[in-house]
Amino acid sequence: MLREIYEPKIVGFFCNWCSYRAADGAGTARIKYAPNVRVVRLMCSGRVDPAFVLKALALGADGVLVAGCHPGECHYIEQNYKTMRRFAMLQHTLTALGISARRVRLVWASAGEGAHLAREIDRFVEDVRTLGPLHWQTQLAEPDHTAEIDRILVEHAEAMEVGR
């Protein structure tokens, strides 16, 4: 019997000027990489709010890849340094929530580094595959107490009947 291979769902936040163009260049050069990443194009990796990453994970992503220009080469001067600070804070937050910090990754790739970005995507997909599905949305869901509430209401109604 063939065992089904788990395919992780990855959300990628890519900088418009470098990493998005690197991904496009990889595609143009026919460099193959895992199709698991759904790319969200932003003007700069500095615009990736940690809340975006947490929301992606809460909505079913198994991992999040943030990719931007190399430090010192940002089109918005120093915004990728802000990305580094936010990423460190994000990893700390995920660990505090009991989620492996390996589920998020920060990659630097200039527009001409399509092959490098493709390798990083493949590595990240394999790392997340070893972690397995996150299922964070089921962990966040509050338990259904409907049956317990109904039982308490019935008991209360019966006690009221007896007390008449």
C-alpha positions in Angstrom: 0.0 0.0 0.0 1.4 3.4 -0.9 1.7 5.9 1.9 0.5 9.4 1.1 3.2 12.1 1.3 2.3 15.0 3.5 2.4 18.3 1.6 2.8 21.3 3.8 1.0 24.6 3.1 3.5 27.4 3.1 2.7 31.2 2.9 5.5 33.3 1.5 5.8 37.0 2.1 8.2 38.2 -0.7 9.7 41.6 -1.2 8.7 43.1 -4.6 12.1 44.3 -5.6 14.3 41.3 -4.8 12.8 38.0 -3.6 9.6 38.2 -5.8 11.8 38.9 -8.8 14.1 36.0 -7.8 11.2 33.7 -7.7 10.0 35.0 -11.1 13.6 34.6 -12.5 13.7 31.0 -11.2 10.5 30.3 -13.0 11.7 31.9 -16.2 15.0 29.9 -16.0 12.9 26.8 -15.5 14.5 26.1 -12.1 12.1 23.7 -10.3 11.2 24.2 -6.7 8.5 22.9 -4.4 5.0 24.2 -5.4 3.9 24.4 -1.7 4.5 28.1 -1.3 1.7 30.6 -1.9 3.4 34.0 -2.4 2.1 37.2 -1.1 4.0 40.1 -2.8 4.7 43.1 -0.6 6.7 46.2 -1.5 9.3 45.4 1.2 10.0 42.6 3.8 9.9 45.5 6.3 6.1 45.6 5.8 5.6 42.0 7.1 3.9 42.5 10.4 4.3 39.6 12.8 0.5 39.6 13.1 0.4 38.6 9.3 2.5 35.5 10.1 0.4 34.5 13.1 -2.8 35.0 11.1 -1.4 32.8 8.3 -0.6 30.0 10.8 -4.0 30.4 12.5 -5.8 30.1 9.2 -4.1 26.8 8.3 -0.6 27.4 7.0 2.0 25.0 8.3 4.9 27.4 7.8 5.7 31.0 6.7 8.6 32.1 4.6 9.6 35.7 4.7 12.0 36.7 1.9 13.6 40.1 1.1 16.6 42.0 -0.1 20.0 41.4 1.5 20.7 43.6 4.5 22.2 46.9 3.3 20.6 46.5 -0.2 17.0 47.4 0.7 15.2 49.7 -1.7 13.7 51.3 1.3 17.0 52.1 3.0 17.0 50.0 6.2 13.7 48.3 6.3 15.1 44.8 6.2 17.0 45.5 9.4 13.5 46.1 10.9 12.5 42.7 9.4 15.4 41.0 11.2 14.3 42.6 14.6 10.6 41.6 14.0 11.6 38.1 12.9 13.6 37.5 16.2 10.6 38.7 18.1 8.3 36.5 16.1 10.4 33.4 16.8 10.3 34.2 20.5 6.5 34.6 20.4 6.0 31.3 18.6 8.2 29.5 21.1 6.2 31.0 23.9 3.0 29.8 22.2 4.4 26.3 22.0 5.0 26.4 18.2 8.3 25.4 16.8 10.2 28.5 15.6 11.3 26.3 12.7 7.9 26.9 11.1 9.0 30.4 10.1 12.1 31.3 8.1 13.7 34.4 6.9 15.6 34.3 3.6 17.6 37.0 1.8 17.6 36.7 -2.0 18.4 39.4 -4.6 16.7 39.6 -7.9 19.4 37.6 -9.6 19.4 34.7 -7.0 16.6 32.6 -8.4 18.5 29.4 -7.9 19.4 30.3 -4.3 15.7 31.1 -3.5 14.5 27.9 -5.1 17.0 25.9 -2.9 15.8 27.8 0.2 12.2 27.1 -0.7 12.9 23.4 -1.1 14.8 23.2 2.2 12.1 25.0 4.0 9.3 22.8 2.6 11.3 19.7 3.7 11.9 21.1 7.2 8.2 21.8 7.6 7.3 18.4 6.2 9.4 16.8 9.0 7.5 18.9 11.6 4.2 17.6 10.2 0.9 19.5 10.0 0.4 22.4 12.5 -3.3 22.1 13.1 -3.1 25.3 15.1 -6.7 26.3 14.2 -8.0 23.2 16.0 -5.8 23.9 19.0 -7.1 27.4 19.2 -10.8 26.4 18.9 -12.7 26.6 22.2 -14.2 23.3 23.3 -17.9 22.8 22.6 -19.6 22.8 26.0 -23.2 22.7 24.6 -24.0 19.2 26.0 -22.7 20.2 29.4 -24.7 23.5 29.4 -27.8 21.6 28.3 -27.4 19.1 31.2 -27.0 21.9 33.7 -30.1 23.7 32.4 -32.1 20.5 32.6 -31.0 19.8 36.2 -31.8 23.4 37.1 -35.3 23.2 35.5 -35.9 19.9 37.3 -34.8 21.4 40.6 -37.2 24.3 40.0 -40.0 21.8 39.4 -39.3 20.0 42.6 -39.2 23.2 44.6 -42.7 24.3 43.6 
